[in-house]
């Protein structure tokens, strides 16, 4: 049953990701991205990472995608009319890259033995994640918060120039 759910969520995420790329209207593309993020949270649930699944839905599919959809509706972007011309030359790049990716996945699956991984002792509870973030990974955590602050200040500066 878990394998069926895994393949369902994986196919849903892959289909939604392809739809993000080929969709002509940007609002439909953003909605496909929301569907992809929800499918990825389903994969997190199958991996017993419930906290990551909830963060994925709340932060990405909830807050950030609402912001994306709001900006798209605010800008009132028209549908891409020459999307077919733009996608035509991507076939020449996409087909070899897709075959290379298929080769990498098949080579990886061919060389991995079933059950060869060591199980993790990390429980994934919010307490354990918080303890790990503020003890072992405090420097990357603070660097990430500094980068987010810089991006926010940059966005405000660029927005002020246009107003």
C-alpha positions as CSV (number, residue, x, y, z in Angstrom):
1,X,0.0,0.0,0.0
2,X,2.9,2.4,0.8
3,X,4.4,1.7,-2.6
4,X,1.2,2.5,-4.3
5,X,0.9,5.8,-2.4
6,X,4.5,6.6,-3.1
7,X,4.1,6.1,-6.8
8,X,0.8,8.1,-6.7
9,X,2.4,11.1,-5.0
10,X,5.5,10.9,-7.1
11,X,3.5,10.8,-10.3
12,X,1.3,13.6,-9.1
13,X,4.4,15.7,-8.2
14,X,6.1,15.0,-11.5
15,X,2.9,15.7,-13.5
16,X,2.3,19.0,-11.7
17,X,6.0,20.0,-12.2
18,X,5.7,19.4,-15.9
19,X,2.4,21.4,-15.9
20,X,4.2,24.3,-14.2
21,X,6.7,24.3,-17.1
22,X,4.3,23.9,-20.1
23,X,1.3,26.0,-18.8
24,X,0.7,29.1,-20.9
25,X,-1.1,31.0,-18.2
26,X,1.0,32.0,-15.2
27,X,-1.9,31.6,-12.7
28,X,-2.5,28.0,-13.7
29,X,1.2,27.4,-13.5
30,X,1.2,28.7,-9.9
31,X,-1.7,26.5,-9.0
32,X,0.2,23.5,-10.5
33,X,3.1,24.5,-8.3
34,X,0.8,24.4,-5.2
35,X,-0.4,20.9,-6.3
36,X,3.3,19.8,-6.6
37,X,4.1,21.1,-3.1
38,X,1.2,19.3,-1.6
39,X,2.2,16.0,-3.4
40,X,5.7,16.4,-2.0
41,X,4.3,16.8,1.5
42,X,2.5,13.5,0.9
43,X,5.9,12.0,0.2
44,X,7.2,13.4,3.5
45,X,4.3,11.8,5.3
46,X,5.2,8.5,3.8
47,X,8.7,9.0,5.0
48,X,7.3,9.6,8.5
49,X,8.5,13.2,8.5
50,X,5.2,14.6,9.6
51,X,6.7,17.9,10.8
52,X,8.3,18.5,7.4
53,X,5.1,17.7,5.7
54,X,3.1,20.2,7.7
55,X,5.8,22.9,7.3
56,X,5.7,22.2,3.5
57,X,2.0,22.8,3.4
58,X,1.9,25.7,5.8
59,X,4.9,27.7,4.6
60,X,5.3,26.8,0.9
61,X,1.8,25.8,-0.3
62,X,0.2,28.2,2.1
63,X,2.1,31.4,2.6
64,X,4.6,31.7,-0.2
65,X,2.2,30.5,-2.9
66,X,-0.5,32.8,-1.8
67,X,2.0,35.6,-2.1
68,X,3.0,34.4,-5.6
69,X,-0.7,34.2,-6.7
70,X,-1.3,37.7,-5.3
71,X,1.6,39.1,-7.2
72,X,0.5,37.4,-10.4
73,X,-3.0,38.7,-10.0
74,X,-1.7,42.2,-9.1
75,X,0.5,42.3,-12.2
76,X,-2.3,41.0,-14.5
77,X,0.1,39.2,-16.8
78,X,-1.3,38.0,-20.1
79,X,-1.0,34.5,-21.3
80,X,2.2,33.6,-23.2
81,X,1.3,33.7,-26.8
82,X,4.6,32.4,-28.3
83,X,5.1,29.6,-25.8
84,X,5.2,27.0,-28.5
85,X,8.1,28.7,-30.3
86,X,10.0,29.0,-27.0
87,X,9.4,25.3,-26.1
88,X,10.4,24.0,-29.5
89,X,14.2,24.5,-29.1
90,X,14.0,23.1,-25.5
91,X,13.3,19.6,-26.9
92,X,16.8,19.4,-28.2
93,X,18.1,20.1,-24.7
94,X,15.4,18.3,-22.8
95,X,15.6,14.9,-24.5
96,X,19.3,14.3,-24.0
97,X,19.1,15.6,-20.4
98,X,16.1,13.3,-19.8
99,X,18.0,10.3,-21.1
100,X,21.0,11.2,-19.0
101,X,18.8,11.5,-15.9
102,X,17.2,8.1,-16.8
103,X,20.7,6.6,-17.1
104,X,21.7,8.0,-13.7
105,X,18.6,6.7,-12.0
106,X,18.9,3.3,-13.5
107,X,22.6,3.1,-12.7
108,X,21.9,4.1,-9.1
109,X,19.1,1.5,-8.7
110,X,21.2,-1.2,-10.3
111,X,24.1,-0.7,-7.8
112,X,22.1,-0.3,-4.6
113,X,21.3,-3.4,-2.6
114,X,17.9,-3.7,-0.9
115,X,18.1,-2.9,2.8
116,X,21.7,-1.6,2.6
117,X,21.0,1.7,4.3
118,X,21.4,2.3,8.0
119,X,18.3,3.4,9.8
120,X,18.5,6.9,11.3
121,X,18.1,7.5,15.0
122,X,16.7,11.0,14.4
123,X,13.0,11.1,15.4
124,X,12.0,14.2,13.6
125,X,10.0,15.7,16.4
126,X,9.7,19.5,16.7
127,X,11.7,19.4,19.9
128,X,14.6,17.4,18.3
129,X,14.6,19.7,15.2
130,X,14.7,22.8,17.4
131,X,17.4,21.3,19.6
132,X,19.5,20.4,16.5
133,X,18.9,23.8,14.9
134,X,20.0,25.8,17.9
135,X,23.0,23.7,18.9
136,X,24.6,21.9,16.0
137,X,23.4,24.1,13.2
138,X,23.2,27.5,14.8
139,X,25.7,29.1,12.3
140,X,23.9,28.0,9.1
141,X,20.6,28.9,10.8
142,X,21.7,32.4,11.5
143,X,23.3,32.7,8.1
144,X,20.0,31.7,6.5
145,X,18.1,34.3,8.6
146,X,20.6,37.0,7.5
147,X,20.2,36.1,3.9
148,X,16.4,36.3,4.2
149,X,16.7,39.7,5.9
150,X,19.0,40.9,3.1
151,X,16.5,39.7,0.4
152,X,13.7,41.4,2.2
153,X,15.6,44.7,2.4
154,X,16.5,44.4,-1.3
155,X,12.9,43.7,-2.3
156,X,11.8,46.8,-0.3
157,X,14.5,49.0,-2.0
158,X,13.6,47.8,-5.5
159,X,9.9,48.3,-4.8
160,X,10.5,51.8,-3.6
161,X,12.2,52.7,-6.9
162,X,9.1,51.7,-8.8
163,X,6.7,53.6,-6.6
